[in-house]
Every structure is written in C-alpha cells, then in structure tokens.
Amino acid sequence: MEFKRLLALFALALFLFGCSGVPLNPREKGVLWGGGLGAAGGALIGAATGSPGTGALIGGGAGALAGGLIGDYQMGQEVRSYRHARLARRHRGQYARRHRYDLVE
C-alpha cells in the first residue's frame, strides 16, 4: 500500500512540475502526440486480440518513434526556412548597397 501511495505522489509531482517551463519544440510534440495516439490505437487493436497492454506498449513505442521522426523533419524545415530568409535579407542589402538603392521595408 505504501508503494502505491509513493508512486501516486510521484506521478502527481511529475504531472504538476513536468509540464511547466519552455514550450515544446516540434520534435518533442511529435513524440508526445505519436506516442499517445499509438498507445491508444495499439490498445484498441490489442483489446481485439486479447492483450490490450501489450498492444498499447508496442503502439506507443512505434507511434513515439514515428512522431519523433515527423517532428524532426518539421523542425529541420523551420531551421532551413529561417536560414534561407536570413540569407535572402543579407543578399538584398548587399545588392542595394552595390547599386545604391534605398532599402525600404
């Protein structure tokens, strides 16, 4: 009984303090969403075959992996887009100075 109480207290502390702080990046969001959806889908499929716990574990792991890969791709796209925009601004300024144009934004 004492172990269950300690485990419940730990879960409550993790819930209260683990969700505060900086916002999640796309990779972390992908892992979270993928793991949750995969666990739910795995539990449904596992319930049909007679072992929902095993289905939830397998589905959660596979979903977290897939979500992490998708989130990592999205995060890379954001970084590339930012770098491209920064490079375009720099080149626009160099062109304007070379040809004596005024930069108006």
C-alpha positions, 0 to 999 in steps of 0.5 A: 500500500505504501508503494502505491501511495509513493508512486501516486505522489510521484506521478502527481509531482511529475504531472504538476512540475513536468509540464511547466517551463519552455514550450515544446519544440516540434520534435518533442510534440511529435513524440508526445502526440505519436506516442499517445495516439499509438498507445491508444490505437495499439490498445484498441487493436490489442483489446481485439486480440486479447492483450490490450497492454501489450498492444498499447506498449508496442503502439506507443513505442512505434507511434513515439518513434514515428512522431519523433521522426515527423517532428524532426523533419518539421523542425529541420524545415523551420531551421532551413526556412529561417536560414534561407530568409536570413540569407535572402535579407543579407543578399538584398542589402548587399545588392542595394548597397552595390547599386545604391538603392534605398532599402525600404521595408 
